[in-house]
């Protein structure tokens, strides 16, 4: 069964930088809403594979997280951690020794709000 839901969420990092993600999977949307409501207390940080291009829902940054790869974690390995601003400043180095495989898991990421939700 195809999912027609789509939602945009905002998270912040240790520096307070705001970054938007798009979720298009019903399970992940519900999970993100559970984090915001306080029902989920463990897996509260965001990870996913970056794509080096701007998206309309996240215009401040030169990259975005691929919605198909986004999920949530409680602990992660060090090689995927970076602040949003550091990643932006070193985007040309990302996906090599820095953030291998383009996976980004900002340890200090914290969902702050749901920006929008719509049916396709």
Secondary structure by P-SEA (a helix, b strand, c coil): ccccbbbbbbbbccccbbbbbbbccaaaaaaaaaaaacccccccbbbbbbbccccccccccccccccccccccccccccccccaaaaaaaccccccccccccbbbccccccccccccccc
